[in-house]
């Protein structure tokens, strides 16, 4: 799942209001039924970006999201296809 598309969308909306830009990335560890996963999400300078798929301070993946990703992967979808599907539905 790519948070970069979420960040692109967020910066596109806020760019007219203020000069907000990317400010690196941050990593967090989340728990899932498959074990611990490291996620890397982008940051913005003003701190107004809120990830939608795995929000800030969420450390456990919801069973619904996990099941959706696993079922899409088992149907033969690529990581890019799964990312696009999740972004279009959230």
C-alpha positions in Angstrom: 0.0 0.0 0.0 1.4 3.3 -0.9 0.9 6.3 1.3 2.7 8.4 -1.3 -0.5 8.6 -3.3 -2.4 9.7 -0.1 0.4 12.4 0.5 0.2 13.6 -3.1 -3.5 14.1 -2.7 -3.2 15.8 0.6 -0.5 18.2 -0.6 -2.5 19.0 -3.8 -5.4 20.1 -1.5 -3.3 22.2 0.9 -0.8 23.7 -1.5 -3.2 26.5 -2.5 -3.7 27.5 1.2 -0.1 27.3 2.5 3.3 26.1 1.4 3.3 22.6 2.8 5.9 20.1 1.5 7.1 16.7 2.2 9.4 16.2 5.2 10.8 12.7 5.0 9.3 9.5 6.2 8.5 7.8 9.5 8.5 4.1 10.3 6.2 2.4 12.8 5.6 -1.2 13.7 2.0 -2.6 13.6 0.7 -5.9 14.9 -1.2 -8.2 12.5 -2.3 -11.8 12.7 0.9 -12.6 10.6 3.1 -10.9 13.2 4.8 -7.5 13.4 5.0 -5.4 10.2 7.1 -2.3 9.7 5.3 0.5 7.8 6.9 3.6 6.3 4.7 6.6 5.9 5.5 10.1 4.5 5.5 13.2 6.7 4.6 16.8 5.8 6.2 20.0 7.2 3.0 21.3 8.8 2.0 17.9 10.3 -1.5 18.1 8.9 -1.2 14.9 6.9 -3.3 12.1 8.3 -2.8 8.6 6.7 -6.1 7.0 5.8 -5.3 3.3 5.5 -3.4 3.0 8.8 -4.0 6.2 10.8 -1.5 7.7 13.1 -1.1 6.0 16.5 -2.9 2.8 15.2 -0.7 -0.1 16.1 -3.0 -3.0 15.3 -4.3 -3.7 11.8 -8.0 -4.2 11.7 -9.1 -7.7 10.8 -11.2 -6.3 8.0 -8.3 -4.6 6.3 -6.1 -7.6 6.8 -8.7 -10.0 5.3 -9.3 -7.7 2.3 -5.6 -7.6 1.5 -5.1 -11.3 1.9 -8.1 -12.1 -0.3 -7.0 -9.7 -3.0 -3.5 -11.2 -2.9 -4.8 -14.8 -3.1 -6.8 -13.9 -6.2 -3.6 -13.1 -7.9 -3.6 -9.3 -7.7 -0.2 -7.6 -7.6 0.8 -5.2 -4.8 0.2 -2.3 -7.1 -3.3 -3.6 -7.9 -4.1 -4.0 -4.2 -2.8 -0.5 -3.4 -5.0 1.0 -6.1 -8.1 -1.0 -5.0 -7.6 0.1 -1.3 -7.0 3.7 -2.2 -10.1 3.9 -4.4 -12.3 2.4 -1.6 -11.2 4.4 1.4 
